[in-house]
Amino acid sequence: MAAKYKSQENEKPEQVNDPVATYQRAGSDVCLCVPTEYEREIIMRSEKDYEEGRLYTQEEVDKQVRQWLD
């Protein structure tokens, strides 16, 4: 059972923002990381595969994983 809070006259109240943490949302034009040349190559290959329909459904991937593990 929760006890009721009783404030005392000379007691300093706790502040909600103590300790203070600041979070900022990056805008859409801000790049948080810079991919390496290898990573850019892999991304470009992946985009090309997607555009040309070379992809797997989750069911197909699950089936392949089960085959590999057997």
C-alpha positions in Angstrom: 0.0 0.0 0.0 1.4 3.4 -1.0 1.9 5.9 1.8 0.7 9.5 1.3 3.3 12.1 0.7 3.4 14.9 3.3 5.5 17.9 2.5 7.3 19.7 5.3 7.5 23.5 5.4 11.2 24.0 5.0 11.9 21.0 2.8 13.2 21.7 -0.7 11.2 19.8 -3.3 12.9 17.5 -5.7 13.1 18.7 -9.3 11.8 16.6 -12.1 14.8 17.3 -14.4 17.5 16.4 -11.8 19.8 15.1 -13.2 19.3 16.9 -16.5 19.3 14.9 -19.7 18.9 16.5 -23.1 17.7 14.7 -26.2 17.7 16.3 -29.6 16.1 15.0 -32.7 18.3 15.1 -35.7 16.8 16.7 -38.8 16.4 14.8 -42.0 19.4 16.5 -43.5 21.8 15.4 -40.8 23.9 12.3 -41.4 24.7 10.5 -38.1 27.2 8.2 -39.7 29.4 8.1 -42.8 29.5 4.7 -44.5 32.8 3.3 -45.7 33.4 2.6 -49.3 32.7 -1.1 -48.8 29.4 -0.3 -47.0 28.3 2.1 -49.8 29.1 -0.7 -52.3 27.0 -3.2 -50.4 24.1 -0.7 -50.1 24.2 0.0 -53.9 24.2 -3.8 -54.6 21.3 -4.3 -52.2 19.3 -1.5 -53.8 19.9 -3.0 -57.3 18.9 -6.5 -56.1 15.7 -5.0 -54.7 14.9 -3.1 -57.9 15.4 -6.2 -59.9 13.3 -8.4 -57.6 16.1 -10.5 -56.2 14.8 -10.8 -52.7 13.4 -13.4 -50.2 10.3 -13.3 -48.1 10.6 -13.9 -44.4 9.0 -17.4 -44.9 11.7 -18.3 -47.4 14.5 -17.1 -45.1 13.0 -19.1 -42.2 12.9 -22.2 -44.4 16.5 -21.8 -45.4 17.6 -21.3 -41.9 15.8 -24.5 -40.7 17.5 -26.4 -43.6 21.0 -25.0 -42.6 20.4 -26.0 -38.9 19.3 -29.6 -39.7 
